[in-house]
Amino acid sequence: MSATTLLQRPSIAVSDFRCSAAPGDRPFTEWHHCHSVSYVRKGSFGCHSRGRFFELVAGSVLVGHPGDEYVCTHDHACGDECLSFFLAPDLVETIGARPGLWQVGAMPPLPELMVLGELAQAAAEGKSDVGLDEIGQIFANRFVEVVSDRSPKRAPATSRDRRRAVETALWIDAHSQNEIDLEHAAGQAGVSPFHFLRLFSSVLGVTPHQYLVRSRLRHAARRLADEERSITDIAYDVGFGDLSNFVRTFHRAAGVSPRKFRQASRGMRKIFQERLALH
């Protein structure tokens, strides 16, 4: 079993687990140290927990409750891969702490969770502009809604919520060249990360991390058009820590590479005209 920590925040941690166990390997007892939801993205395994046995395949979710023992088996196939979210007590209390919700052991492949699990995996691979901490909290909240058969109900945003969202968005844009995570932005707004994620998304239609990435793209586009600095320097100046990630993200947004965008801004409109002709 190999484990790689992808994210560590006060309210949530995310790890990538890869198990190479095979049929015939001797299983052993493990313990859940905190509340957790683990999305099975590949392979399969069995799990004994709280007197029940579950077969998990790609799309299933292993659910952890603090102190519970569990034993995993691999009777049918070799290995599995999981993306696991470990939740702090205050986050669990916010989204739903009723013990029965967290003692179900596992969830079958459900569309409500699978689509978010795949979005989480895309975020983990840097292929989405949703923050990994954001999608982790959204995934956990959706799990609670599904288990409790609770339809998501959102109260209209108050004027105070709207002010907080707008003021924090302005702050994010002004500081977008810096590293800003959900905890940091929520602290600026003076609310918990989970509540901030909900109110910001409700008021502005995007998550805080999506807005951060899009602010960086906006600043990059302006600099590509106005400045002679290298694309690499601009990428780092606006807050992207990796050049390949910047090029990929910019291309996904603009439909052309940063280099071609710069050329178009200097009068080479044919580039965009060709792009439009393809559609």
C-alpha positions as CSV (number, residue, x, y, z in Angstrom):
1,M,0.0,0.0,0.0
2,S,1.4,3.4,-1.0
3,A,-0.1,6.6,0.3
4,T,0.6,10.1,-1.1
5,T,-0.7,13.2,0.6
6,L,-2.1,15.6,-2.0
7,L,-3.4,18.3,0.3
8,Q,-3.3,19.1,4.0
9,R,-5.5,21.8,5.4
10,P,-6.9,22.3,8.9
11,S,-10.4,21.2,7.9
12,I,-9.6,18.6,5.2
13,A,-6.8,16.4,4.0
14,V,-6.6,14.5,0.8
15,S,-4.5,11.4,0.0
16,D,-4.0,9.1,-3.0
17,F,-3.9,5.4,-2.0
18,R,-2.7,2.6,-4.2
19,C,-2.9,-1.0,-3.0
20,S,-1.2,-3.9,-4.8
21,A,-2.7,-6.7,-2.7
22,A,-3.7,-9.9,-4.6
23,P,-5.9,-12.9,-3.9
24,G,-4.3,-15.1,-1.3
25,D,-2.6,-12.2,0.5
26,R,-3.4,-12.2,4.2
27,P,-5.6,-9.4,5.3
28,F,-5.1,-7.3,8.5
29,T,-7.1,-5.1,10.7
30,E,-7.1,-1.4,10.2
31,W,-8.8,1.5,12.0
32,H,-10.4,4.7,10.8
33,H,-8.7,7.6,12.7
34,C,-11.2,10.2,11.6
35,H,-14.3,10.7,9.5
36,S,-13.5,10.0,5.9
37,V,-14.9,9.3,2.4
38,S,-12.7,7.4,0.0
39,Y,-13.7,7.3,-3.7
40,V,-12.6,4.1,-5.4
41,R,-11.4,5.1,-8.8
42,K,-9.9,1.8,-10.0
43,G,-9.9,-1.9,-9.1
44,S,-11.9,-3.6,-6.4
45,F,-11.7,-4.9,-2.9
46,G,-13.9,-6.3,-0.1
47,C,-14.3,-4.7,3.3
48,H,-15.5,-6.1,6.6
49,S,-16.8,-3.4,8.9
50,R,-19.2,-3.3,11.9
51,G,-20.3,-6.9,11.3
52,R,-21.1,-6.3,7.6
53,F,-19.3,-7.1,4.4
54,F,-19.1,-4.9,1.3
55,E,-17.7,-5.4,-2.2
56,L,-16.4,-2.2,-3.6
57,V,-15.7,-1.5,-7.2
58,A,-14.8,1.6,-9.2
59,G,-17.3,4.3,-8.3
60,S,-17.9,2.9,-4.8
61,V,-17.2,4.9,-1.6
62,L,-15.6,3.6,1.6
63,V,-16.9,5.6,4.5
64,G,-14.9,6.0,7.7
65,H,-16.0,6.6,11.3
66,P,-13.5,7.4,14.0
67,G,-12.4,4.3,16.0
68,D,-14.2,1.7,13.7
69,E,-12.2,-1.3,12.7
70,Y,-12.2,-2.6,9.2
71,V,-10.5,-5.4,7.2
72,C,-9.9,-5.2,3.4
73,T,-9.7,-8.3,1.2
74,H,-8.8,-8.9,-2.4
75,D,-10.4,-12.2,-3.3
76,H,-11.4,-11.3,-6.9
77,A,-8.8,-9.0,-8.3
78,C,-5.4,-7.5,-7.7
79,G,-5.1,-4.0,-6.2
80,D,-7.2,-0.9,-6.1
81,E,-6.8,2.9,-6.1
82,C,-8.7,5.4,-4.0
83,L,-8.9,9.1,-3.5
84,S,-9.5,9.7,0.2
85,F,-10.8,12.8,2.0
86,F,-10.2,13.0,5.7
87,L,-12.4,15.5,7.5
88,A,-11.8,17.5,10.7
89,P,-14.5,17.3,13.4
90,D,-15.7,20.9,12.9
91,L,-16.3,20.3,9.2
92,V,-18.2,17.1,10.0
93,E,-20.3,18.9,12.5
94,T,-21.2,21.6,9.9
95,I,-22.2,19.2,7.1
96,G,-23.9,16.6,9.3
97,A,-22.5,14.7,12.3
98,R,-25.3,12.2,13.1
99,P,-23.3,8.9,13.8
100,G,-25.6,6.7,11.7
101,L,-24.6,8.7,8.6
102,W,-20.9,7.8,9.1
103,Q,-21.4,4.2,10.1
104,V,-22.8,2.9,6.9
105,G,-19.4,1.4,6.0
106,A,-19.6,1.9,2.3
107,M,-21.8,3.3,-0.5
108,P,-22.4,1.5,-3.9
109,P,-21.6,3.3,-7.2
110,L,-24.1,6.1,-7.2
111,P,-24.3,8.7,-10.0
112,E,-24.7,11.5,-7.4
113,L,-21.2,10.6,-6.0
114,M,-19.5,9.2,-9.0
115,V,-19.6,12.4,-11.0
116,L,-18.2,14.3,-8.1
117,G,-15.5,11.7,-7.5
118,E,-14.4,12.0,-11.1
119,L,-14.3,15.8,-10.8
120,A,-12.2,15.4,-7.6
121,Q,-9.8,13.1,-9.5
122,A,-9.5,15.7,-12.3
123,A,-8.8,18.4,-9.7
124,A,-6.1,16.1,-8.1
125,E,-4.5,15.8,-11.6
126,G,-4.6,19.5,-12.2
127,K,-7.2,19.2,-15.0
128,S,-9.9,21.3,-13.3
129,D,-9.9,24.8,-11.9
130,V,-12.0,23.6,-8.9
131,G,-9.8,23.4,-5.8
132,L,-9.2,20.0,-4.4
133,D,-10.2,21.2,-0.9
134,E,-13.4,22.6,-2.4
135,I,-14.5,19.5,-4.2
136,G,-13.6,17.4,-1.2
137,Q,-16.0,19.4,0.9
138,I,-18.7,19.3,-1.8
139,F,-18.2,15.5,-2.1
140,A,-18.6,14.9,1.6
141,N,-21.6,17.1,1.8
142,R,-23.2,15.3,-1.1
143,F,-22.5,12.0,0.6
144,V,-24.4,13.2,3.7
145,E,-27.3,14.4,1.5
146,V,-27.5,11.1,-0.3
147,V,-27.3,8.9,2.9
148,S,-29.9,11.1,4.8
149,D,-32.1,11.4,1.7
150,R,-31.9,15.2,2.3
151,S,-32.5,17.3,-0.7
152,P,-30.2,20.3,-1.0
153,K,-32.0,23.4,0.1
154,R,-30.3,26.8,-0.1
155,A,-31.7,29.8,1.7
156,P,-31.5,33.0,-0.3
157,A,-28.2,34.8,0.2
158,T,-28.5,37.7,2.7
159,S,-27.2,41.2,2.0
160,R,-24.4,40.4,4.4
161,D,-23.5,37.2,2.5
162,R,-23.4,39.1,-0.7
163,R,-21.2,41.8,0.7
164,R,-18.8,39.1,2.1
165,A,-18.7,37.3,-1.2
166,V,-18.1,40.4,-3.2
167,E,-15.5,41.9,-0.8
168,T,-13.6,38.6,-0.7
169,A,-13.7,38.3,-4.5
170,L,-12.2,41.8,-4.8
171,W,-9.5,40.7,-2.3
172,I,-8.8,37.5,-4.1
173,D,-8.4,39.4,-7.4
174,A,-6.1,41.9,-5.8
175,H,-3.9,39.2,-4.3
176,S,-4.3,36.5,-7.0
177,Q,-0.6,36.3,-7.6
178,N,-0.2,34.8,-4.1
179,E,-1.1,31.4,-2.9
180,I,-4.7,31.5,-1.6
181,D,-6.5,28.5,-0.4
182,L,-10.1,28.0,0.8
183,E,-9.1,28.4,4.5
184,H,-7.3,31.6,3.8
185,A,-10.2,33.1,1.8
186,A,-12.7,32.0,4.4
187,G,-10.6,33.7,7.1
188,Q,-10.7,36.9,5.1
189,A,-14.5,36.6,5.0
190,G,-14.8,35.7,8.7
191,V,-16.7,32.4,8.3
192,S,-15.9,28.7,8.2
193,P,-14.5,27.3,5.0
194,F,-17.6,25.2,4.3
195,H,-20.0,28.1,4.8
196,F,-17.8,30.4,2.8
197,L,-17.6,27.9,-0.1
198,R,-21.4,27.7,-0.2
199,L,-22.1,31.5,0.1
200,F,-19.4,32.5,-2.4
201,S,-20.6,29.9,-5.0
202,S,-24.2,30.9,-4.4
203,V,-23.6,34.6,-4.8
204,L,-21.1,34.6,-7.6
205,G,-21.7,31.3,-9.4
206,V,-18.2,30.0,-9.2
207,T,-16.1,28.5,-6.4
208,P,-13.4,30.7,-4.7
209,H,-10.6,28.6,-6.4
210,Q,-12.3,28.9,-9.8
211,Y,-12.4,32.7,-9.3
212,L,-8.8,32.7,-8.3
213,V,-7.7,30.8,-11.4
214,R,-9.8,32.9,-13.7
215,S,-8.4,36.1,-12.1
216,R,-4.9,34.8,-12.8
217,L,-5.9,34.1,-16.4
218,R,-7.4,37.5,-16.8
219,H,-4.2,39.2,-15.5
220,A,-2.1,36.9,-17.8
221,A,-4.2,37.8,-20.8
222,R,-3.7,41.5,-20.2
223,R,0.1,41.1,-19.7
224,L,0.4,38.9,-22.8
225,A,-1.2,41.6,-24.8
226,D,0.5,44.6,-23.2
227,E,4.0,43.5,-22.1
228,E,7.1,42.0,-23.8
229,R,8.0,39.8,-20.9
230,S,8.4,36.1,-21.5
231,I,5.4,33.8,-21.2
232,T,7.2,31.9,-18.4
233,D,7.8,35.1,-16.4
234,I,4.1,36.2,-16.9
235,A,2.9,32.8,-15.8
236,Y,4.8,32.9,-12.5
237,D,4.1,36.6,-12.0
238,V,0.3,36.1,-12.0
239,G,0.5,33.2,-9.6
240,F,0.8,29.9,-11.6
241,G,3.5,27.8,-10.0
242,D,3.9,25.5,-13.0
243,L,4.4,26.6,-16.6
244,S,2.8,23.5,-18.1
245,N,-0.3,24.0,-15.9
246,F,-0.5,27.6,-17.1
247,V,-0.3,26.7,-20.8
248,R,-2.8,23.9,-20.4
249,T,-5.3,26.1,-18.4
250,F,-4.9,29.1,-20.7
251,H,-5.4,27.0,-23.8
252,R,-8.5,25.4,-22.3
253,A,-9.9,28.9,-21.6
254,A,-8.8,30.8,-24.7
255,G,-8.9,28.0,-27.3
256,V,-5.3,28.9,-28.3
257,S,-2.0,28.7,-26.6
258,P,-0.5,31.8,-24.8
259,R,1.9,32.3,-27.6
260,K,-0.8,32.4,-30.3
261,F,-2.9,34.6,-28.0
262,R,-0.1,37.1,-27.8
263,Q,0.4,36.9,-31.6
264,A,-3.4,37.6,-32.1
265,S,-3.2,40.5,-29.7
266,R,-0.5,42.0,-31.9
267,G,-2.7,42.0,-35.0
268,M,-2.6,38.4,-36.2
269,R,-6.4,38.1,-36.1
270,K,-6.2,35.2,-38.6
271,I,-5.5,32.9,-35.7
272,F,-8.9,33.6,-34.0
273,Q,-10.6,33.7,-37.4
274,E,-9.4,30.1,-38.1
275,R,-10.4,29.0,-34.7
276,L,-14.0,30.4,-35.2
277,A,-14.1,28.7,-38.6
278,L,-13.7,25.3,-36.9
279,H,-17.0,25.8,-35.1
